[in-house]
Amino acid sequence: MEIKDFTVLLVEYDLNDIFLVKRAFKMAHLETPLQVVTDGEEATHYLSGHGKYADREMHPLPKLIVMDIKMPRMSGFDVLEWIKHDGALRRIPVVIVSSSDRPEDIDRAYELGANACLVQPARAEEFRKAFHVTGEFFLEHAESPCRDKCGDFAQELYWGKNPTGSCR
C-alpha cells in the first residue's frame, strides 16, 4: 500500500495536541495524509460522508483512526462504540490516545473495540516516538482485513460494491 493511500483520521479537540500529532508525524517522516476533526460528532459526519465530507476524493475513509477520549459533543467512547457497530466501518483500526491512565478508561476502550490504547506521553520526544512506532506498525506491518481477497473492504462495503460484507 502506498503511503498516499493510507489516510489517518485524527479525532482531537485540543489544538495543542493536534499540533503535536502533526509535528510527530512530520518528525517521524510519516507523510501519510492526515485528516483532522475536532469533536466526536464531526468524526461521525466524516466517517459517514455527511455534509462537507461527502466528497471521498477530498475526505477518504481512513485506514487508521487516532482518537482522544474526552471531547465535546460526543466522547471518544461514544464514537468508538458507533464505529464498531457500523458494518462498513468496524474493521478500521482505532487507536485511543488519551492523557488518562485510569485503568477503567483503558479497559472500557478495549471493551468497546479499540485496537490499541496509548497514554499520551508528557515529553515531546516520547510523544513523537509513540506516534512513529504506531504509524509504522499500522502502515508497514499490520494487514488490512480481507485485503488480499476484497481490496479495500470498508470502501467496498460502504459504497455498496460488497453489500453482503463478506470476502469473495
C-alpha positions as CSV (number, residue, x, y, z in Angstrom):
1,M,0.0,0.0,0.0
2,E,1.3,3.4,-0.9
3,I,1.6,6.0,1.8
4,K,-0.6,8.4,-0.1
5,D,-3.4,5.8,0.1
6,F,-3.1,5.4,3.9
7,T,-5.2,8.2,5.3
8,V,-5.2,8.7,9.1
9,L,-8.2,10.4,10.8
10,L,-7.2,12.3,13.9
11,V,-10.1,13.0,16.2
12,E,-8.9,15.5,18.7
13,Y,-10.3,18.8,20.1
14,D,-7.2,20.3,21.7
15,L,-5.3,22.5,19.2
16,N,-2.0,21.9,21.0
17,D,-2.4,18.2,20.8
18,I,-3.3,18.5,17.1
19,F,-0.1,20.5,16.6
20,L,1.9,17.9,18.5
21,V,0.5,15.0,16.4
22,K,1.1,16.8,13.1
23,R,4.7,17.6,14.3
24,A,5.2,14.0,15.5
25,F,4.1,12.6,12.1
26,K,6.4,15.1,10.3
27,M,9.4,14.4,12.6
28,A,8.9,10.6,12.2
29,H,8.7,11.1,8.4
30,L,5.2,9.7,8.3
31,E,4.0,11.5,5.2
32,T,0.6,9.8,5.2
33,P,-2.4,12.0,4.6
34,L,-3.7,13.2,8.0
35,Q,-7.3,14.3,8.2
36,V,-8.4,16.2,11.4
37,V,-11.8,16.6,13.0
38,T,-12.2,18.4,16.3
39,D,-15.0,16.6,18.1
40,G,-16.8,13.2,18.2
41,E,-19.9,14.4,16.3
42,E,-17.8,15.7,13.5
43,A,-16.0,12.4,13.4
44,T,-19.2,10.5,12.7
45,H,-20.1,13.0,10.0
46,Y,-16.6,12.5,8.4
47,L,-16.9,8.7,8.6
48,S,-20.4,8.5,7.3
49,G,-19.7,11.0,4.5
50,H,-22.3,13.6,5.5
51,G,-22.3,17.3,4.5
52,K,-18.9,18.7,3.7
53,Y,-17.4,15.2,4.0
54,A,-19.4,13.7,1.1
55,D,-16.5,14.1,-1.4
56,R,-14.4,10.9,-0.8
57,E,-11.7,12.2,-3.0
58,M,-11.1,15.0,-0.5
59,H,-12.1,13.1,2.6
60,P,-11.3,9.4,2.0
61,L,-12.2,6.8,4.6
62,P,-9.2,6.4,6.8
63,K,-7.1,3.3,7.2
64,L,-6.5,4.2,10.8
65,I,-8.4,6.4,13.3
66,V,-6.4,8.0,16.2
67,M,-8.8,9.4,18.8
68,D,-8.9,11.1,22.1
69,I,-11.5,10.0,24.8
70,K,-12.5,13.4,26.2
71,M,-14.1,15.6,23.5
72,P,-17.1,17.9,23.3
73,R,-20.4,16.9,21.7
74,M,-19.7,13.2,21.7
75,S,-17.0,11.4,23.6
76,G,-14.3,9.2,22.1
77,F,-16.0,6.2,23.8
78,D,-19.3,7.1,22.1
79,V,-17.6,7.4,18.7
80,L,-15.7,4.2,19.2
81,E,-18.9,2.3,20.0
82,W,-20.6,3.9,17.0
83,I,-17.7,2.8,14.7
84,K,-17.6,-0.7,16.0
85,H,-21.4,-1.2,15.5
86,D,-21.3,0.1,11.9
87,G,-20.8,-2.8,9.4
88,A,-18.8,-0.7,7.0
89,L,-16.5,0.9,9.5
90,R,-16.0,-1.6,12.3
91,R,-12.8,-3.1,10.8
92,I,-11.0,0.2,10.6
93,P,-8.3,0.1,13.4
94,V,-8.9,2.6,16.2
95,V,-6.1,3.8,18.5
96,I,-7.2,5.7,21.5
97,V,-4.7,8.3,22.7
98,S,-5.5,10.0,26.0
99,S,-3.9,11.7,28.9
100,S,-5.9,9.4,31.1
101,D,-4.1,6.4,32.5
102,R,-7.1,5.3,34.6
103,P,-7.4,1.5,34.3
104,E,-11.2,1.9,33.9
105,D,-10.7,4.2,30.8
106,I,-8.3,1.8,29.2
107,D,-10.5,-1.2,30.0
108,R,-13.6,0.5,28.6
109,A,-11.7,1.5,25.4
110,Y,-10.7,-2.2,24.8
111,E,-14.2,-3.4,25.7
112,L,-15.7,-1.1,23.1
113,G,-13.3,-2.4,20.4
114,A,-10.2,-0.2,20.4
115,N,-7.2,-1.9,18.7
116,A,-4.7,-0.1,20.9
117,C,-4.6,2.5,23.8
118,L,-1.8,4.9,24.3
119,V,-1.4,7.1,27.3
120,Q,-0.2,10.4,25.9
121,P,3.4,11.0,26.9
122,A,4.3,14.3,28.5
123,R,7.6,14.8,26.8
124,A,7.7,15.8,23.1
125,E,10.3,13.2,22.2
126,E,8.3,10.4,23.8
127,F,5.2,11.7,22.0
128,R,7.0,11.7,18.6
129,K,8.4,8.2,19.2
130,A,4.9,6.8,20.2
131,F,3.4,8.1,17.0
132,H,6.3,7.0,14.9
133,V,6.0,3.4,16.2
134,T,2.2,3.4,16.0
135,G,2.2,4.8,12.4
136,E,4.9,2.5,11.3
137,F,3.2,-0.6,12.7
138,F,-0.2,0.2,11.0
139,L,1.3,1.4,7.8
140,E,4.1,-1.2,7.2
141,H,3.3,-4.3,9.3
142,A,-0.4,-4.6,10.0
143,E,-2.6,-6.3,7.4
144,S,-6.0,-4.8,6.5
145,P,-9.0,-7.1,6.8
146,C,-9.6,-9.2,3.7
147,R,-7.1,-7.0,1.8
148,D,-6.0,-9.8,-0.5
149,K,-9.5,-11.0,-1.3
150,C,-11.6,-7.8,-1.3
151,G,-9.2,-4.9,-1.8
152,D,-10.4,-2.1,0.4
153,F,-13.1,-3.9,2.4
154,A,-14.5,-0.8,4.1
155,Q,-14.6,1.2,0.9
156,E,-16.4,-1.6,-1.0
157,L,-18.9,-2.3,1.7
158,Y,-19.5,1.4,2.4
159,W,-20.2,2.2,-1.3
160,G,-22.4,-0.9,-1.8
161,K,-20.0,-2.8,-4.1
162,N,-19.9,-5.6,-1.5
163,P,-23.4,-5.5,0.2
164,T,-23.0,-8.8,1.9
165,G,-20.0,-7.7,3.9
166,S,-18.2,-10.9,3.1
167,C,-14.8,-11.6,1.4
168,R,-15.1,-13.0,-2.1
